Amino acid sequence: MTTPKPAIIPGTVEDPTGADALERRAIDDFNRRMRKIGKAYLAGLDRIPSAPVVNKKYEYRIDQTLLNSTLAQMGAEVDRVLLEGGPTDVWFFREYVQTANKRGTAQQFANLSQQSPVYHAGRGSLAEIIQTEPYRRRLGLLAAREFEEMVGLSGNVKANMARVLTDGLARGLNPREIAKNLTAQTGIEAGRAARIARTEITTALRRARWDESDEAAELYNLDTKEMHLSALSATTRASHAARHGNLYTREQVRDWWAEGANGINCKCSTTTMMVDSEGKPLVSSTVERAKATKKKMETRGYDWSE
């Protein structure tokens, strides 16, 4: 009888998805784009005629028509920067989320190929998988999701930047103070964008792994479960760390990540494991390794430690 091989678990405890570097690049890209947006609003502010009046106030010679036109120009620049690529190929999807999705599929292909010769022989290669109709359909849905995410971000940026600008004009603030407030708001928007990057990239990677497991179960009748892998870092939430090394069905993990804020800023992952008819892992040493790693990390005294 052939000895079953273990599931592949990541070598880096703090980054189980392996997406940390990709997230950082996306965040840097968001920061660059937000700076460009900030410059557009500052340029728009410079075009609004102003003159000092009493009590250190300023009068802005702008009527509703000119203000609306100015805001529309600024808003168009926000859309140009954040919606680059359009509905089917928006930049955030093309450069980052699609990469994470493909990486997750590759990780799962390697993982299941190691555990199941039947899967490996039938699935062929990663290049073959990404050409299949189910994979391309999922990718299309993911592209649509990320475009809507960027549309929502763009709308919020336009609303918040317009609020800061018009509030400063109405209060008669010094143009330099309005510019300072606009720059500060740009930083706030960059922070929100960073949260999107940290959430969407890891989500795409995890879902790609689960989707490939679903395909494997359907095509090759594989019995598998998902072992939770927490990042086990200083910022890990206790409820996330508590799941480390435990096995769940894919329905259970999907439900858990969709609940509340579990998926936001989450660096956790799962690894798919072959199980027997009772749902027990064929190679129990993998679970034992995961639990031993958690015990070792607990000695660091993080807040999540038991």
C-alpha positions as MATLAB code, in Angstrom:
seq = 'MTTPKPAIIPGTVEDPTGADALERRAIDDFNRRMRKIGKAYLAGLDRIPSAPVVNKKYEYRIDQTLLNSTLAQMGAEVDRVLLEGGPTDVWFFREYVQTANKRGTAQQFANLSQQSPVYHAGRGSLAEIIQTEPYRRRLGLLAAREFEEMVGLSGNVKANMARVLTDGLARGLNPREIAKNLTAQTGIEAGRAARIARTEITTALRRARWDESDEAAELYNLDTKEMHLSALSATTRASHAARHGNLYTREQVRDWWAEGANGINCKCSTTTMMVDSEGKPLVSSTVERAKATKKKMETRGYDWSE';
ca = [
       0.000    0.000    0.000;
       1.329    3.460   -0.945;
       2.046    5.694    2.046;
       0.007    8.914    1.735;
       2.019   12.118    1.500;
       1.314   15.118    3.747;
      -0.321   18.384    2.791;
       1.975   21.311    2.053;
       2.029   23.942    4.771;
       3.739   27.327    4.388;
       7.253   27.761    5.689;
       6.578   31.241    7.079;
       4.355   31.278   10.149;
       3.592   35.001   10.010;
       2.564   34.923    6.316;
       0.643   31.693    5.634;
      -0.866   32.982    2.384;
       2.509   34.083    1.012;
       0.862   37.303   -0.168;
       2.579   39.822    2.103;
       4.964   41.195   -0.538;
       2.146   41.454   -3.084;
       0.036   43.356   -0.561;
       2.850   45.800    0.118;
       3.266   46.497   -3.595;
      -0.474   47.106   -3.923;
      -0.439   49.466   -0.944;
       2.486   51.381   -2.447;
       0.524   51.642   -5.699;
      -2.539   52.932   -3.847;
      -0.390   55.503   -2.030;
       1.040   56.726   -5.322;
      -2.404   57.031   -6.844;
      -3.784   58.855   -3.810;
      -0.921   61.355   -3.983;
      -1.825   61.996   -7.617;
      -5.444   62.568   -6.593;
      -4.337   64.917   -3.821;
      -2.319   66.967   -6.304;
      -5.393   67.253   -8.546;
      -7.459   68.730   -5.706;
      -4.674   71.110   -4.718;
      -4.407   72.267   -8.322;
      -8.170   72.801   -8.400;
      -7.989   74.837   -5.200;
      -5.262   77.037   -6.728;
      -7.604   77.890   -9.604;
     -10.279   79.288   -7.290;
      -9.844   83.091   -6.923;
      -9.530   84.234   -3.299;
      -8.745   87.350   -1.300;
      -8.215   87.989    2.441;
     -10.964   89.801    4.332;
     -11.459   90.677    8.022;
     -10.629   88.376   10.956;
      -8.078   86.372    8.976;
     -10.854   85.030    6.779;
     -10.764   84.589    3.022;
     -13.386   85.267    0.423;
     -13.571   82.841   -2.474;
     -14.951   84.277   -5.678;
     -16.727   81.208   -6.935;
     -20.374   80.591   -7.758;
     -22.289   77.310   -7.737;
     -21.764   76.698  -11.441;
     -17.996   77.155  -11.246;
     -17.792   75.071   -8.062;
     -19.732   72.223   -9.643;
     -17.498   72.369  -12.712;
     -14.349   72.328  -10.568;
     -15.570   69.378   -8.501;
     -16.536   67.524  -11.665;
     -13.027   67.973  -13.060;
     -11.493   66.739   -9.822;
     -13.886   63.809   -9.703;
     -13.015   62.841  -13.251;
      -9.365   62.650  -12.227;
     -10.265   60.389   -9.295;
     -12.104   58.051  -11.673;
      -9.242   58.140  -14.165;
      -6.752   57.146  -11.465;
      -8.781   54.567   -9.536;
     -10.816   53.041  -12.371;
      -7.928   52.690  -14.819;
      -8.484   49.662  -17.013;
     -12.281   49.718  -16.892;
     -14.858   47.128  -15.821;
     -13.126   44.041  -17.219;
      -9.487   44.868  -16.461;
      -9.297   47.433  -13.673;
      -5.680   47.958  -12.566;
      -6.118   46.591   -9.023;
      -7.501   43.334  -10.394;
      -5.013   43.079  -13.251;
      -1.850   43.754  -11.252;
      -2.660   42.321   -7.833;
      -5.893   40.396   -7.291;
      -5.562   38.287  -10.432;
      -1.973   37.512   -9.434;
      -3.147   36.403   -5.983;
      -5.855   34.242   -7.511;
      -3.415   32.516   -9.843;
      -0.945   32.061   -6.993;
      -3.621   30.451   -4.831;
      -4.521   28.077   -7.659;
      -0.845   27.203   -8.106;
      -0.460   26.559   -4.382;
      -3.457   24.269   -4.370;
      -2.338   22.456   -7.500;
       1.003   21.686   -5.853;
      -0.662   20.718   -2.585;
      -3.223   18.337   -4.063;
      -0.746   16.921   -6.586;
       1.490   15.882   -3.719;
      -1.342   14.163   -1.873;
      -3.225   12.593   -4.798;
      -1.590   10.958   -7.836;
      -5.069   10.684   -9.376;
      -5.548   14.452   -9.143;
      -2.065   15.162  -10.494;
      -2.520   12.869  -13.484;
      -5.970   14.222  -14.290;
      -5.347   17.933  -13.748;
      -2.184   18.024  -15.817;
      -0.625   21.408  -15.112;
      -1.399   24.876  -13.837;
      -1.361   26.167  -17.410;
      -4.139   23.730  -18.298;
      -6.209   24.661  -15.228;
      -6.241   28.393  -15.942;
      -7.519   27.716  -19.463;
     -10.556   25.778  -18.269;
     -14.011   27.331  -18.572;
     -14.820   27.154  -14.826;
     -11.591   28.945  -13.930;
     -12.079   31.659  -16.546;
     -15.675   32.147  -15.421;
     -14.561   32.614  -11.806;
     -11.896   35.052  -12.959;
     -14.513   37.103  -14.798;
     -16.663   37.303  -11.682;
     -13.617   38.333   -9.669;
     -12.797   41.109  -12.145;
     -16.350   42.437  -11.825;
     -16.122   42.315   -8.019;
     -12.886   44.292   -7.936;
     -14.184   46.910  -10.364;
     -17.199   47.481   -8.116;
     -14.808   47.717   -5.151;
     -12.882   50.440   -6.971;
     -16.098   52.223   -7.970;
     -17.081   52.310   -4.307;
     -13.657   53.581   -3.265;
     -13.693   56.238   -5.980;
     -17.127   57.453   -4.878;
     -16.023   57.716   -1.256;
     -12.834   59.563   -2.169;
     -14.741   62.080   -4.284;
     -17.353   62.664   -1.568;
     -14.806   63.073    1.224;
     -12.406   65.296   -0.695;
     -15.291   67.478   -1.920;
     -16.538   67.793    1.666;
     -13.154   68.978    2.910;
     -12.794   71.462    0.055;
     -16.283   72.960    0.211;
     -16.189   73.140    4.007;
     -12.950   75.116    3.834;
     -14.371   77.467    1.217;
     -17.565   78.035    3.189;
     -15.630   78.777    6.397;
     -13.311   81.172    4.619;
     -10.204   79.292    5.672;
      -6.759   80.303    4.487;
      -6.001   78.473    1.201;
      -2.907   76.962    2.844;
      -5.095   75.480    5.611;
      -7.531   74.037    3.080;
      -4.586   72.535    1.202;
      -3.302   71.030    4.453;
      -6.729   69.514    5.174;
      -6.955   68.089    1.659;
      -3.539   66.481    2.023;
      -4.536   65.004    5.384;
      -7.736   63.598    3.871;
      -5.696   62.057    1.066;
      -3.729   60.187    3.722;
      -6.946   58.937    5.319;
      -8.165   57.673    1.940;
      -4.828   55.912    1.394;
      -5.330   54.144    4.719;
      -8.754   52.920    3.640;
      -7.313   51.766    0.339;
      -4.601   49.827    2.191;
      -7.293   47.927    4.066;
      -8.883   47.017    0.729;
      -5.529   45.750   -0.527;
      -4.902   43.647    2.568;
      -8.413   42.208    2.442;
      -9.046   41.610   -1.250;
      -5.678   40.086   -2.136;
      -5.711   37.428    0.581;
      -9.403   36.765   -0.024;
      -8.743   36.102   -3.717;
      -5.902   33.749   -2.876;
      -7.884   31.759   -0.333;
     -10.922   31.474   -2.582;
      -8.770   30.236   -5.455;
      -7.500   27.434   -3.238;
     -11.008   26.475   -2.133;
     -12.395   26.648   -5.677;
      -9.696   24.287   -6.912;
     -10.480   21.919   -4.034;
     -14.132   21.984   -5.017;
     -13.172   21.084   -8.581;
     -10.959   18.253   -7.328;
     -13.732   16.860   -5.146;
     -16.179   16.919   -8.047;
     -13.851   15.555  -10.734;
     -11.845   12.998   -8.754;
     -14.043   12.291   -5.741;
     -11.376   13.474   -3.282;
     -12.332   13.595    0.395;
     -10.689   16.656    1.886;
     -10.956   19.172    4.695;
      -9.352   22.540    5.356;
      -6.849   23.020    8.171;
      -6.829   26.604    9.422;
      -3.460   28.329    9.469;
      -3.378   31.528   11.481;
      -0.645   34.105   10.945;
       0.242   33.782   14.660;
       1.726   37.292   14.733;
       1.491   40.045   17.335;
      -1.595   41.537   15.638;
      -3.486   38.249   15.184;
      -6.985   38.233   16.649;
      -7.535   35.663   19.408;
     -10.545   34.185   17.597;
      -8.351   33.598   14.527;
      -5.446   32.088   16.443;
      -7.842   29.726   18.236;
      -8.661   28.039   14.899;
      -5.030   27.250   14.051;
      -4.527   23.549   13.373;
      -8.255   22.724   13.409;
     -10.008   21.046   10.468;
     -13.194   22.362    8.832;
     -15.273   21.748    5.743;
     -14.992   24.321    2.968;
     -18.553   25.398    3.646;
     -17.577   26.090    7.239;
     -14.500   28.120    6.326;
     -16.388   30.128    3.729;
     -19.110   30.902    6.260;
     -16.578   31.888    8.917;
     -14.638   34.268    6.678;
     -17.899   35.860    5.499;
     -19.009   36.498    9.076;
     -18.601   40.000   10.501;
     -15.101   41.415   10.106;
     -13.306   38.058    9.965;
     -12.136   38.624    6.394;
     -10.954   42.222    6.897;
      -7.179   42.608    7.285;
      -6.938   38.845    7.797;
      -3.666   37.100    6.955;
      -4.863   33.586    7.829;
      -5.084   30.794    5.287;
      -6.005   27.128    5.090;
      -4.376   24.067    3.613;
      -6.416   21.271    2.093;
      -5.826   17.824    3.566;
      -6.911   14.396    2.393;
      -9.169   12.738    4.981;
     -10.695    9.305    5.508;
     -14.386    8.397    5.547;
     -14.654    9.686    9.127;
     -13.138   13.046    8.252;
      -9.797   12.332    9.931;
      -6.562   13.347    8.168;
      -4.685   10.599    6.355;
      -1.447   12.164    7.614;
      -2.001   13.320   11.172;
       1.565   14.554   11.608;
       0.695   17.694    9.624;
      -1.917   18.671   12.197;
       0.495   17.864   15.013;
       3.129   20.125   13.429;
       0.651   22.988   13.165;
      -0.401   22.684   16.795;
       3.225   22.437   17.917;
       4.000   25.634   16.013;
       1.170   27.420   17.800;
       2.452   26.311   21.206;
       5.907   27.575   20.310;
       4.550   30.953   19.205;
       2.489   31.250   22.395;
       5.719   31.559   24.361;
       6.174   35.026   22.841;
       3.329   36.256   25.021;
       1.157   37.767   22.318;
      -2.339   38.929   23.317;
      -3.932   35.923   21.620;
      -1.844   33.429   23.618;
      -3.827   31.087   25.813;
];
